[in-house]
């Protein structure tokens, strides 16, 4: 997931960012599967091995998320069908990894807000989600963690958990917004091919 406007702003500011940062972003985005890739509609499998390979995957996911200017990334977005996500809602805070996350509770209060996605470049749609959630997961060592989140953090976690179930933001929006999003995707694809 991208911050509501972070990716759009990054695209608008691309000529103003330094060439090294732009190159890192472009390199990171090459790893992120884009809309139409069947892995994005696949359900990820439970992780049972908490080993160096998993820790290396989590480290790499955090780097790709940061370099791509994202605030969340699910393993499925990188073509890996395991239940792992990373996120970071504060610019300078370290990435948090959640392995095998399960939604334990969500509050009754709902909020609609604009969401973007690294796998749907150029698309922003309104998505309604619970404002407060509690998630049970494991960390990279296999220890149980409980996250009680509100606001943007809750939204990011829910967005990335959706990816682990093969659900995209387009599946959670109105028909009219889906049509507009598909138009934006076609325009982004055309712009990418022209570049």
C-alpha positions as CSV (number, residue, x, y, z in Angstrom):
1,X,0.0,0.0,0.0
2,X,1.1,3.5,-0.6
3,X,0.3,6.4,1.7
4,X,-3.0,7.9,0.4
5,X,-1.2,10.3,-1.8
6,X,2.5,9.4,-1.3
7,X,2.9,7.5,-4.6
8,X,1.0,10.1,-6.6
9,X,3.2,12.8,-5.1
10,X,6.3,10.7,-5.7
11,X,5.3,10.4,-9.4
12,X,4.6,14.1,-9.6
13,X,7.9,14.9,-8.0
14,X,9.9,12.3,-9.9
15,X,11.9,15.0,-11.9
16,X,12.8,16.7,-8.6
17,X,14.1,13.7,-6.7
18,X,17.8,12.9,-7.1
19,X,18.7,10.4,-9.8
20,X,20.0,7.8,-7.2
21,X,16.6,7.8,-5.4
22,X,14.7,7.6,-8.6
23,X,16.9,4.7,-9.8
24,X,16.3,2.9,-6.4
25,X,12.6,3.4,-6.7
26,X,12.5,2.1,-10.3
27,X,14.6,-0.9,-9.3
28,X,12.3,-1.7,-6.4
29,X,9.2,-1.4,-8.5
30,X,10.5,-4.0,-10.9
31,X,10.0,-6.6,-8.1
32,X,6.4,-5.6,-7.4
33,X,3.9,-7.6,-9.3
34,X,1.3,-5.4,-11.1
35,X,-2.4,-5.7,-11.7
36,X,-3.2,-8.7,-13.9
37,X,-0.5,-10.9,-12.4
38,X,-2.5,-14.0,-11.2
39,X,-0.4,-14.2,-8.0
40,X,-2.2,-11.0,-6.8
41,X,-5.5,-13.0,-6.7
42,X,-4.0,-16.0,-4.9
43,X,-4.4,-16.9,-1.3
44,X,-1.0,-17.1,0.5
45,X,-0.1,-20.2,2.6
46,X,0.6,-20.3,6.3
47,X,4.3,-19.9,7.3
48,X,5.6,-22.8,9.4
49,X,9.4,-22.4,9.2
50,X,10.9,-19.4,11.0
51,X,14.4,-19.6,9.6
52,X,17.1,-17.4,8.1
53,X,15.4,-17.6,4.7
54,X,12.2,-16.1,6.2
55,X,14.2,-13.4,8.0
56,X,16.0,-12.6,4.7
57,X,12.7,-12.4,2.9
58,X,11.4,-9.9,5.5
59,X,14.5,-7.8,5.3
60,X,14.3,-7.7,1.5
61,X,10.6,-6.8,1.7
62,X,11.3,-3.9,4.0
63,X,14.0,-2.6,1.6
64,X,11.7,-2.9,-1.4
65,X,8.8,-1.2,0.4
66,X,11.1,1.7,1.5
67,X,12.7,2.2,-1.9
68,X,9.4,2.0,-3.7
69,X,8.0,4.8,-1.4
70,X,5.4,2.4,0.1
71,X,4.1,2.1,3.6
72,X,3.1,-1.6,3.3
73,X,4.0,-4.6,1.3
74,X,2.6,-8.2,1.2
75,X,4.7,-11.2,0.1
76,X,2.2,-11.9,-2.6
77,X,3.1,-8.6,-4.2
78,X,6.5,-10.0,-4.8
79,X,5.2,-13.4,-6.1
80,X,5.8,-15.2,-2.8
81,X,2.8,-17.2,-1.6
82,X,3.4,-17.0,2.1
83,X,1.5,-15.1,4.8
84,X,4.0,-12.3,5.4
85,X,3.6,-8.6,5.3
86,X,5.7,-5.6,6.3
87,X,4.5,-2.1,7.0
88,X,5.7,1.3,8.4
89,X,3.4,4.2,9.0
90,X,6.0,6.7,10.3
91,X,8.6,7.8,7.7
92,X,11.6,7.2,9.9
93,X,10.4,4.2,11.9
94,X,11.6,0.6,11.2
95,X,9.5,-1.8,9.2
96,X,7.2,-4.1,11.2
97,X,6.8,-7.6,10.0
98,X,3.7,-9.7,10.6
99,X,3.8,-13.4,9.8
100,X,0.5,-15.4,9.6
101,X,-1.6,-12.4,10.7
102,X,-5.2,-13.0,11.8
103,X,-7.8,-10.4,12.4
104,X,-9.0,-11.0,16.0
105,X,-11.3,-8.1,16.3
106,X,-12.5,-5.0,14.5
107,X,-14.4,-2.1,15.9
108,X,-17.9,-1.0,14.7
109,X,-16.7,2.5,13.6
110,X,-16.0,2.5,9.8
111,X,-14.2,5.2,7.8
112,X,-13.9,5.7,4.1
113,X,-10.5,6.9,2.9
114,X,-8.5,7.0,-0.3
115,X,-6.1,4.1,-0.8
116,X,-3.4,3.5,-3.3
117,X,-1.3,0.3,-4.0
118,X,2.1,-0.4,-5.3
119,X,0.6,-3.1,-7.5
120,X,-2.0,-0.7,-9.0
121,X,0.2,2.2,-10.0
122,X,-1.6,5.5,-10.6
123,X,-4.8,4.2,-8.9
124,X,-6.5,5.8,-5.9
125,X,-9.9,4.6,-4.7
126,X,-12.1,5.1,-1.7
127,X,-12.2,2.1,0.6
128,X,-14.3,1.7,3.7
129,X,-12.6,-0.1,6.6
130,X,-12.9,-0.4,10.4
131,X,-11.0,2.3,12.2
132,X,-9.8,0.0,15.0
133,X,-8.5,-3.5,14.8
134,X,-6.6,-6.1,16.8
135,X,-4.4,-8.6,14.9
136,X,-2.7,-11.7,16.2
137,X,0.4,-12.6,14.3
138,X,4.0,-13.9,14.7
139,X,7.2,-12.1,14.4
140,X,10.2,-13.2,12.3
141,X,11.3,-15.5,15.2
142,X,7.8,-17.2,15.5
143,X,6.8,-15.4,18.7
144,X,3.2,-14.3,19.1
145,X,2.5,-10.6,18.7
146,X,-0.7,-8.7,19.2
147,X,-1.1,-5.4,17.4
148,X,-3.9,-3.0,18.4
149,X,-4.1,-0.5,15.7
150,X,-6.2,2.6,14.8
151,X,-6.4,5.0,11.9
152,X,-3.7,4.7,9.2
153,X,-1.9,1.8,10.9
154,X,-5.2,-0.2,11.0
155,X,-5.9,0.6,7.4
156,X,-2.4,-0.4,6.2
157,X,-2.6,-3.7,8.1
158,X,-6.0,-4.5,6.7
159,X,-4.9,-3.6,3.1
160,X,-1.9,-5.9,3.3
161,X,-3.9,-8.7,4.9
162,X,-6.3,-8.4,2.0
163,X,-3.4,-9.0,-0.4
164,X,-2.6,-12.2,1.5
165,X,-6.1,-13.4,0.7
166,X,-6.0,-12.3,-3.0
167,X,-8.2,-9.3,-2.4
168,X,-7.3,-6.0,-4.1
169,X,-8.6,-2.5,-3.3
170,X,-10.6,-2.7,-6.6
171,X,-12.6,-5.5,-5.0
172,X,-13.6,-3.2,-2.1
173,X,-14.8,-0.2,-4.1
174,X,-17.8,0.8,-6.1
175,X,-18.4,-0.2,-9.7
176,X,-17.9,3.4,-10.9
177,X,-14.6,3.8,-9.0
178,X,-13.4,0.4,-10.5
179,X,-14.1,1.7,-14.0
180,X,-12.2,4.9,-13.3
181,X,-9.4,2.9,-11.8
182,X,-9.2,0.7,-14.8
183,X,-8.9,3.8,-17.0
184,X,-6.1,5.1,-14.8
185,X,-4.3,1.8,-15.0
186,X,-4.5,1.8,-18.8
187,X,-3.1,5.4,-18.9
188,X,-0.3,4.4,-16.5
189,X,0.6,1.4,-18.6
190,X,0.6,3.5,-21.7
191,X,2.8,6.1,-20.0
192,X,5.2,3.4,-18.7
193,X,5.5,1.9,-22.2
194,X,6.2,5.3,-23.8
195,X,9.0,6.0,-21.2
